[in-house]
């Protein structure tokens, strides 16, 4: 988990690489719509949310695949 100052940016989500720590911010209207709908269904008043997807970024994936191919030689 990481801390982010609230500078009034629109809601956004994060992809976090578990290998190198790179954080990619993105916005998705569908995700925001789902959160809004779920809150409405439960009569829940939200004041924000955190959505983090963990995985491996393209650069780390590429490096991992390259190493595997070299191991076969």
Beta strands, then each sheet from edge to edge (+ up, - down):
strand 1: 13-17
strand 2: 23-26
strand 3: 52-55
sheet 1: 2+ 1- 3-
end
